[in-house]
Every structure is written in structure tokens, then in C-alpha cells.
Amino acid sequence: MLNVIDLDDEYNKHKISTCKQGTCLVPKPKFTYDDWRYNNTARLYCCDAQRKLAKEVIANLDTVCKLSTESVKSNRDETNHCLDDRIKEIENCKQELLRIRGELQLEIDALQTYKTRLVDSLKSLKSNALETCNKCLVAREHRIGIDLVSDSVEKELREECEGIRRAESLISETLEKMDEQLRRLKATQYFIDRDLEDKENNLRIDRFNTTLKETSLNLSIYHGSSALNASSISIEEWELQTKENIDSSAKEMLNAKKFRSQIELILKQIMDDLKKKKIATDNAFRQRIDETKAIKEKLELEHSEIMRQADEMTRNITRLEKLIAEKEGYIALAHTRLGNRCQRPGLELTRDNVEKSLINEVSNLRQMVAQLQQTLFEAQASLRFLLKMQMQLEEDINIKTNSIKIDEVHCMTMRQSIDYRIL
């Protein structure tokens, strides 16, 4: 390319050199004809070259604009497609998390129901079964006399109380495990909720991004020096975190279902054992009641027989007393006759057959009265023993009646409220 002479530059150079030499007048520069023709030719050449270059730039500009427009649209469409895919992926993941969360909530509700059952069972054992058994033990302490005995009923009642206490301890331990399982489920649900909240926010942002266009208002360009890409978590890590939440939830739900099955078995085992204890205690009560009733009936029969014999003995004693009184009349008669015959005079006071007969009569009467008196004493002693035995029998019958009332009326009535069943 030809170099075009710049006249102003030459003039300025000439002016500066002249001033340095001390000359005040600065003459205008003079160029040759060749310089003038060369400068014009060069100027025309440069203009032609610039026009050609501008033409090429304009041609390239159309191509670049077309390509850039297509590229921008392609990039935007690809981004929109990625956004749609990402939104679908997040929505699918969200739906899965919502399903897991629903199952978690159902499992939590189920465990809460089982917890209520355990609490109700524990209250029932404490306020009903154990209290009733203790009341029965206290009531049976009011037995009196020989019936205040440590029998099979007391043994079964104490064993039933001990079984109830063991059941209470087992239920309390199960409730502690239940609380821990609920805590773990709720902790898992908390992480699921946080994940759902993050995904909902992500969906809100990406859905909003899908509504934006290059012509939308409030668009801005970032002019910061640091990179705008703030993402530091890879898609693999994102998927792994969600998978861990889902797997953890599934694991906890599986543990909860197994635990609920264990609770069913525990409750069934507890109630079956307590039912066996109750049946054994009730059978002991019935056996003891039947045994006491049988003894009471025998005592009542014996009491009737004793009363009959006492009445008969009383009649015999009355008859003996009457006989003794009659014999005393005969003795008095014989004594009177002997006394009268002692008034016989002289030789008439002889030991004749009459005197011998009177003496024998008196002797026989005395022996007979003595024998009757001895029989009377024995009868009176026997009557005293019969009356004493009658009182003892009446006391024993009252004792047995009291025992039957305690066992059959009080205890068995109270035990009807005991219901060992799975709530």
C-alpha cells in the first residue's frame, strides 16, 4: 500500500525547525509535482482498499449475525429443553418423596395407634387387674378363725399379681422402644420435608426461568468479577442424597413394621399368659368355694344332729331327775316305816322279815339313786359338751359363711371386671 503524505504534519515539522533557528517568519512548505501526484494516487488506492474491506466485513457480518442468531436460539432451546427435563426429573423425585412421606406418616400414625393401645393396656393392668387382685388379697385377710389360711387361692392370686407386674414392666420397655422408633421416623420425615422444601424452591425457580424470554422485563446482566455459576454439587451427589433419604425412610418404615409385628406378638403373649393366670386363679377360687361349701354343709348337718341329740339329752336328764325324785319318795317311805317300827315296845323290837325287807329296800333304793345320780351327772356333762360343740359348730358355720361371702360374692364379683384382651 502506498504511503500518503500528510501536508499538515510536514508543515508542523518545518515550523518547529524554523523556530529553533530563531527565524520569526515561517514559510509554507513546498512539494514537488511528483509528491502531489503520488499523494493523490495513494489516497485513491487507500479508499478503494477500505471500500473492499468494508464490503467483506458487511458480507461476514450478515453471516455472523445469522449464525449468532441461530446459535443463540439453539442454545436457548437447548437450555429450555434441559430446564423442562430437569423440572420433570425434580417433579418425579418430588412425587417419590411425597409418596415416601405419605407412607412415613401412615407408619407414624400406625405407631401412634399402637402406642395408644400399649398405654391403654398398661392403664388397664394397673388400674383394673392389679388393683382388683390386690383388693382380693386384702378382702381375704378378713377371713376369720381357721379359715384365715394360706391356701391355693392366695398362691394363685400372688402369682397373678407378679405376672401383671412383669407384664407392666415389659409394656413399659416396649413403650420406650416405641418412643425411640417414633423419634427416628419423625427425624427421617424431617429430612424428607427439608428435601421436599428444597425441591419445591428449585421447581419454583426453574419454572419461573421457563417463563422468561429475551424480551422479558427486569432482565439484568451480571457485571461481577467472580463466576456466576454458584453450583458446587454434582448431579450424582444430588441423586445420591435423595436416594439416601428414600433408602433411609424405607429402612425405618421396614423397622417400624417389624416392630409393630413384635408388639402384636408381645401383647398376645402377655394377654395369653395373664388369661392362663386368671383361669388358674378362678379355678382355685371355685375349688376353694366348693370345698368350703361342702364343709359348711357337713357342719350344718352335724349341727342339726348335735341339736337333736342335745334336745334328746335334755329330755333324758328331765326324766332322770324325775326318776330320782320318785326314788327319793320311796326312800322316804322306807325310812319312815323303819322309824315307826323303831317305836315297837319290848320284845316286839325284833329283826323280822319286814325289817329285813325295809333295810334291803333302803339299800337298793340308795344304790339305784346313786346309779341314777351318776347317770344324771354323765348326761349333764354330755349335754354341756353337746351345747359347747353346738356353739363351736355355729361359730365354724359362721366362719365358713364369711369365707364363702368373701370369695364368692366379693372376690369373684370383682374379678368379673378383669378382661385380659388385646386392645
C-alpha positions as CSV (number, residue, x, y, z in Angstrom):
1,M,0.0,0.0,0.0
2,L,1.3,3.5,-0.9
3,N,2.1,5.9,1.9
4,V,0.0,9.1,1.6
5,I,1.9,12.3,2.5
6,D,0.3,14.3,5.3
7,L,0.8,18.0,4.5
8,D,-0.1,19.3,7.9
9,D,2.5,17.0,9.5
10,E,5.2,18.3,7.1
11,Y,4.1,21.9,7.8
12,N,4.3,21.5,11.6
13,K,7.8,19.8,11.3
14,H,9.0,22.7,9.2
15,K,7.6,25.3,11.6
16,I,9.3,23.7,14.6
17,S,12.7,23.6,12.8
18,T,12.5,27.2,11.7
19,C,11.6,28.4,15.2
20,K,14.6,26.6,16.6
21,Q,16.8,28.6,14.3
22,G,15.4,31.9,15.5
23,T,13.5,33.0,12.4
24,C,10.2,34.6,13.0
25,L,8.5,34.1,9.6
26,V,7.5,30.5,8.8
27,P,7.2,29.9,5.1
28,K,4.6,27.3,3.8
29,P,6.1,24.0,2.7
30,K,6.7,23.4,-1.0
31,F,6.1,19.9,-2.5
32,T,7.0,18.6,-5.9
33,Y,4.6,17.6,-8.6
34,D,5.6,14.0,-8.1
35,D,4.7,14.3,-4.5
36,W,1.3,15.7,-5.3
37,R,0.6,13.0,-7.9
38,Y,1.8,10.3,-5.6
39,N,-0.2,11.5,-2.7
40,N,-3.4,11.6,-4.8
41,T,-2.8,8.1,-6.2
42,A,-2.1,6.8,-2.8
43,R,-5.3,8.4,-1.4
44,L,-7.4,6.8,-4.1
45,Y,-5.8,3.4,-3.5
46,C,-6.5,3.6,0.2
47,C,-10.1,4.5,-0.4
48,D,-10.6,1.6,-2.8
49,A,-9.0,-0.8,-0.3
50,Q,-11.1,0.4,2.5
51,R,-14.3,0.0,0.4
52,K,-13.4,-3.5,-0.4
53,L,-12.6,-4.3,3.2
54,A,-15.9,-2.8,4.3
55,K,-17.7,-4.9,1.7
56,E,-16.1,-8.0,3.1
57,V,-16.9,-7.1,6.6
58,I,-20.5,-6.4,5.7
59,A,-20.7,-9.8,4.0
60,N,-19.1,-11.5,7.0
61,L,-21.4,-9.5,9.3
62,D,-24.5,-11.0,7.7
63,T,-23.1,-14.5,8.1
64,V,-22.1,-13.9,11.7
65,C,-25.4,-12.3,12.6
66,K,-27.3,-15.2,11.1
67,L,-25.1,-17.8,12.7
68,S,-25.2,-16.0,16.1
69,T,-28.9,-15.8,15.9
70,E,-29.2,-19.4,15.1
71,S,-26.7,-20.3,17.8
72,V,-28.5,-18.2,20.4
73,K,-31.8,-19.7,19.6
74,S,-30.3,-23.2,19.6
75,N,-28.6,-22.6,23.0
76,R,-31.8,-21.1,24.3
77,D,-33.9,-24.0,23.0
78,E,-31.4,-26.5,24.5
79,T,-31.5,-24.7,27.8
80,N,-35.3,-24.7,27.7
81,H,-35.2,-28.4,26.9
82,C,-32.8,-29.0,29.8
83,L,-35.0,-26.9,32.1
84,D,-38.0,-29.0,31.1
85,D,-36.2,-32.2,31.6
86,R,-34.8,-31.0,34.9
87,I,-38.3,-29.9,36.0
88,K,-39.7,-33.3,35.1
89,E,-36.8,-35.0,36.9
90,I,-37.3,-32.9,40.0
91,E,-41.1,-33.4,39.9
92,N,-40.6,-37.2,39.6
93,C,-38.3,-37.1,42.5
94,K,-40.7,-34.9,44.4
95,Q,-43.6,-37.3,43.7
96,E,-41.4,-40.2,45.0
97,L,-40.6,-38.2,48.1
98,L,-44.2,-37.3,48.6
99,R,-45.1,-41.0,48.3
100,I,-42.5,-41.9,50.8
101,R,-43.6,-39.1,53.1
102,G,-47.2,-40.3,52.9
103,E,-46.1,-43.8,53.8
104,L,-44.0,-42.4,56.6
105,Q,-46.9,-40.5,58.0
106,L,-49.1,-43.6,57.8
107,E,-46.5,-45.6,59.7
108,I,-46.2,-42.8,62.3
109,D,-49.9,-42.8,62.7
110,A,-49.9,-46.6,63.0
111,L,-47.2,-46.5,65.6
112,Q,-49.2,-43.8,67.5
113,T,-52.2,-46.1,67.4
114,Y,-50.1,-49.0,68.8
115,K,-48.6,-46.6,71.4
116,T,-52.2,-45.7,72.5
117,R,-53.0,-49.5,72.7
118,L,-49.9,-50.1,74.8
119,V,-50.7,-47.2,77.1
120,D,-54.4,-48.3,77.5
121,S,-53.2,-51.9,78.2
122,L,-50.8,-50.6,80.8
123,K,-53.5,-48.4,82.4
124,S,-55.9,-51.4,82.4
125,L,-53.4,-53.7,84.0
126,K,-52.6,-51.1,86.7
127,S,-56.0,-49.6,87.5
128,N,-58.1,-52.8,86.9
129,A,-56.3,-56.1,87.0
130,L,-53.6,-55.4,89.6
131,E,-55.9,-53.3,91.8
132,T,-58.6,-56.0,91.7
133,C,-56.1,-58.7,92.6
134,N,-54.8,-56.7,95.5
135,K,-58.3,-55.9,96.6
136,C,-59.0,-59.7,96.6
137,L,-55.9,-60.3,98.7
138,V,-56.9,-57.6,101.2
139,A,-60.5,-58.9,101.3
140,R,-59.3,-62.4,102.0
141,E,-57.4,-61.1,105.0
142,H,-60.8,-60.5,106.6
143,R,-61.4,-64.3,106.8
144,I,-61.6,-65.3,110.5
145,G,-60.6,-68.3,112.6
146,I,-59.2,-71.4,111.0
147,D,-60.2,-70.1,107.5
148,L,-57.5,-67.5,107.6
149,V,-55.2,-69.9,105.9
150,S,-52.6,-69.7,103.1
151,D,-54.4,-71.7,100.5
152,S,-54.1,-72.3,96.8
153,V,-56.2,-69.2,96.1
154,E,-53.8,-66.9,97.8
155,K,-50.9,-68.6,96.0
156,E,-52.6,-68.1,92.6
157,L,-53.5,-64.5,93.4
158,R,-49.9,-63.6,94.3
159,E,-48.6,-65.3,91.1
160,E,-51.2,-63.4,89.1
161,C,-50.1,-60.1,90.7
162,E,-46.5,-61.0,89.9
163,G,-47.4,-61.8,86.3
164,I,-49.2,-58.5,86.0
165,R,-46.2,-56.6,87.3
166,R,-43.9,-58.4,84.8
167,A,-46.4,-57.6,82.0
168,E,-46.3,-53.9,83.1
169,S,-42.5,-53.9,83.0
170,L,-42.5,-55.5,79.5
171,I,-45.0,-53.0,78.2
172,S,-43.1,-50.1,79.7
173,E,-39.9,-51.3,78.0
174,T,-41.8,-51.7,74.7
175,L,-43.1,-48.1,75.1
176,E,-39.6,-46.8,75.5
177,K,-38.6,-48.6,72.3
178,M,-41.8,-47.3,70.7
179,D,-40.8,-43.7,71.5
180,E,-37.3,-44.2,70.0
181,Q,-38.8,-45.7,66.8
182,L,-41.2,-42.8,66.6
183,R,-38.3,-40.3,67.1
184,R,-36.4,-42.0,64.3
185,L,-39.3,-41.9,61.9
186,K,-40.0,-38.3,62.7
187,A,-36.3,-37.4,62.1
188,T,-36.5,-39.2,58.8
189,Q,-39.7,-37.3,58.0
190,Y,-37.9,-34.1,58.9
191,F,-35.1,-34.7,56.3
192,I,-37.7,-35.7,53.7
193,D,-39.6,-32.4,54.4
194,R,-36.4,-30.4,54.0
195,D,-35.6,-32.2,50.8
196,L,-39.2,-31.6,49.6
197,E,-38.9,-27.9,50.5
198,D,-35.6,-27.6,48.6
199,K,-37.0,-29.3,45.6
200,E,-40.2,-27.1,45.7
201,N,-38.0,-24.0,45.8
202,N,-35.9,-25.4,42.9
203,L,-39.1,-26.1,40.9
204,R,-40.3,-22.6,41.6
205,I,-37.1,-21.1,40.4
206,D,-36.8,-23.3,37.3
207,R,-40.5,-22.9,36.4
208,F,-40.0,-19.1,36.6
209,N,-37.0,-19.4,34.4
210,T,-39.1,-21.2,31.8
211,T,-41.4,-18.2,31.6
212,L,-38.6,-15.8,31.0
213,K,-37.8,-14.7,27.4
214,E,-35.2,-12.4,25.9
215,T,-37.9,-9.7,25.7
216,S,-39.0,-10.0,29.3
217,L,-38.8,-7.1,31.7
218,N,-36.5,-6.8,34.6
219,L,-33.7,-8.8,32.9
220,S,-30.2,-7.9,34.1
221,I,-26.6,-8.7,33.2
222,Y,-24.2,-9.7,35.8
223,H,-21.1,-7.5,35.9
224,G,-19.3,-9.1,38.8
225,S,-15.7,-10.4,38.6
226,S,-16.4,-13.8,40.0
227,A,-18.0,-16.7,38.2
228,L,-21.8,-16.6,38.2
229,N,-22.0,-20.4,38.4
230,A,-22.5,-21.0,42.1
231,S,-23.3,-24.7,41.8
232,S,-20.9,-26.9,43.8
233,I,-22.9,-30.1,44.0
234,S,-22.8,-32.6,41.1
235,I,-25.9,-34.3,39.8
236,E,-24.6,-37.6,41.1
237,E,-24.3,-36.1,44.6
238,W,-27.8,-34.7,44.3
239,E,-29.3,-38.0,43.2
240,L,-27.3,-39.8,46.0
241,Q,-28.6,-37.5,48.7
242,T,-32.2,-38.1,47.6
243,K,-31.6,-41.8,47.3
244,E,-30.2,-41.9,50.8
245,N,-33.3,-40.1,52.1
246,I,-35.6,-42.5,50.3
247,D,-33.5,-45.6,51.4
248,S,-33.3,-44.3,55.0
249,S,-37.1,-43.8,55.0
250,A,-37.7,-47.3,53.6
251,K,-35.4,-48.8,56.1
252,E,-37.0,-47.1,59.1
253,M,-40.5,-48.0,57.8
254,L,-39.4,-51.6,57.5
255,N,-38.1,-51.5,61.0
256,A,-41.3,-49.9,62.2
257,K,-43.4,-52.6,60.5
258,K,-41.3,-55.3,62.1
259,F,-41.6,-53.5,65.5
260,R,-45.4,-53.4,65.1
261,S,-45.4,-57.2,64.4
262,Q,-43.3,-57.7,67.6
263,I,-45.8,-55.6,69.5
264,E,-48.6,-57.8,68.3
265,L,-46.7,-60.8,69.5
266,I,-45.8,-59.2,72.8
267,L,-49.4,-58.2,73.5
268,K,-50.7,-61.6,72.5
269,Q,-48.2,-63.4,74.7
270,I,-48.9,-61.1,77.6
271,M,-52.6,-61.5,77.4
272,D,-52.4,-65.2,76.9
273,D,-50.2,-65.6,79.9
274,L,-52.5,-63.4,82.0
275,K,-55.6,-65.3,80.8
276,K,-54.0,-68.5,81.9
277,K,-53.2,-67.0,85.3
278,K,-56.7,-65.7,85.6
279,I,-58.2,-69.1,84.7
280,A,-56.0,-70.8,87.2
281,T,-56.9,-68.3,89.9
282,D,-60.7,-68.5,89.1
283,N,-60.5,-72.3,89.2
284,A,-58.7,-72.1,92.6
285,F,-61.4,-69.8,93.8
286,R,-64.2,-72.1,92.6
287,Q,-62.5,-75.2,94.0
288,R,-62.0,-73.4,97.4
289,I,-65.6,-72.1,97.4
290,D,-66.9,-75.6,96.6
291,E,-64.7,-77.1,99.2
292,T,-65.8,-74.6,101.8
293,K,-69.5,-75.1,100.9
294,A,-69.1,-78.8,101.2
295,I,-67.5,-78.5,104.7
296,K,-70.2,-75.9,105.6
297,E,-73.0,-78.4,104.6
298,K,-71.4,-81.2,106.6
299,L,-71.0,-78.8,109.6
300,E,-74.7,-77.8,109.2
301,L,-75.8,-81.4,109.2
302,E,-73.6,-82.1,112.2
303,H,-75.1,-79.1,113.9
304,S,-78.6,-80.4,113.3
305,E,-77.6,-83.8,114.7
306,I,-76.0,-82.2,117.7
307,M,-79.1,-80.1,118.3
308,R,-81.3,-83.2,118.1
309,Q,-79.1,-85.1,120.5
310,A,-78.9,-82.1,122.8
311,D,-82.7,-81.9,122.9
312,E,-82.9,-85.7,123.5
313,M,-80.3,-85.4,126.2
314,T,-82.3,-82.6,127.8
315,R,-85.4,-84.8,127.9
316,N,-83.4,-87.7,129.3
317,I,-82.0,-85.5,132.0
318,T,-85.5,-84.3,132.9
319,R,-86.6,-87.9,133.0
320,L,-83.6,-88.9,135.2
321,E,-84.4,-86.0,137.6
322,K,-88.0,-87.1,137.8
323,L,-86.9,-90.7,138.5
324,I,-84.5,-89.6,141.2
325,A,-87.3,-87.6,142.7
326,E,-89.6,-90.6,142.6
327,K,-86.9,-92.8,144.2
328,E,-86.4,-90.3,146.9
329,G,-90.1,-90.7,147.8
330,Y,-89.7,-94.4,148.1
331,I,-86.6,-93.9,150.3
332,A,-88.5,-91.5,152.5
333,L,-91.4,-94.1,152.8
334,A,-89.0,-96.8,153.7
335,H,-87.2,-94.6,156.2
336,T,-90.5,-93.5,157.7
337,R,-91.6,-97.1,158.1
338,L,-88.3,-98.1,159.7
339,G,-88.5,-95.1,162.1
340,N,-92.1,-96.0,163.0
341,R,-91.1,-99.7,163.7
342,C,-88.3,-98.5,166.0
343,Q,-91.2,-97.4,168.3
344,R,-92.2,-101.0,168.9
345,P,-92.1,-101.9,172.6
346,G,-90.0,-104.6,174.4
347,L,-89.6,-107.9,172.7
348,E,-91.6,-106.6,169.8
349,L,-88.5,-104.8,168.6
350,T,-87.4,-107.8,166.6
351,R,-85.5,-108.2,163.4
352,D,-88.3,-109.7,161.5
353,N,-88.7,-110.2,157.8
354,V,-90.4,-106.8,157.5
355,E,-87.3,-105.0,158.9
356,K,-85.0,-107.0,156.7
357,S,-87.2,-106.2,153.7
358,L,-87.2,-102.5,154.6
359,I,-83.4,-102.4,155.1
360,N,-82.9,-104.2,151.8
361,E,-85.3,-101.8,150.2
362,V,-83.5,-98.8,151.5
363,S,-80.1,-100.2,150.4
364,N,-81.4,-101.0,146.9
365,L,-83.0,-97.6,146.7
366,R,-79.8,-95.9,147.7
367,Q,-77.8,-97.8,145.1
368,M,-80.4,-97.1,142.5
369,V,-80.5,-93.4,143.3
370,A,-76.7,-93.3,143.3
371,Q,-76.7,-95.0,139.9
372,L,-79.3,-92.6,138.6
373,Q,-77.3,-89.7,140.0
374,Q,-74.2,-90.9,138.2
375,T,-76.2,-91.3,135.0
376,L,-77.6,-87.8,135.5
377,F,-74.1,-86.4,136.0
378,E,-72.9,-88.1,132.9
379,A,-76.0,-86.9,130.9
380,Q,-75.5,-83.3,132.2
381,A,-71.8,-83.5,131.2
382,S,-72.7,-84.8,127.8
383,L,-75.3,-82.1,127.4
384,R,-72.7,-79.5,128.3
385,F,-70.3,-80.9,125.7
386,L,-73.1,-81.1,123.1
387,L,-74.0,-77.5,123.7
388,K,-70.4,-76.4,123.6
389,M,-70.0,-78.4,120.3
390,Q,-73.1,-76.8,119.0
391,M,-71.6,-73.3,119.7
392,Q,-68.4,-74.3,118.1
393,L,-70.2,-75.7,115.1
394,E,-72.2,-72.5,114.8
395,E,-69.0,-70.5,115.0
396,D,-67.4,-72.7,112.3
397,I,-70.5,-72.3,110.1
398,N,-70.4,-68.6,110.5
399,I,-66.6,-68.6,109.6
400,K,-67.4,-70.7,106.5
401,T,-70.3,-68.4,105.6
402,N,-68.0,-65.4,105.9
403,S,-65.3,-67.1,103.8
404,I,-67.8,-68.0,101.1
405,K,-69.1,-64.5,101.1
406,I,-65.6,-63.0,100.7
407,D,-64.5,-65.5,98.0
408,E,-67.8,-65.9,96.0
409,V,-69.6,-62.6,96.5
410,H,-66.8,-60.1,96.9
411,C,-63.8,-61.5,95.1
412,M,-65.4,-63.3,92.2
413,T,-67.7,-60.4,91.6
414,M,-64.7,-58.0,91.5
415,R,-62.8,-60.4,89.2
416,Q,-65.5,-60.3,86.6
417,S,-64.2,-56.8,85.7
418,I,-60.8,-58.3,84.8
419,D,-60.6,-58.6,81.0
420,Y,-57.3,-59.7,79.6
421,R,-57.8,-59.0,75.9
422,I,-55.7,-57.3,73.2
423,L,-56.9,-53.7,72.9
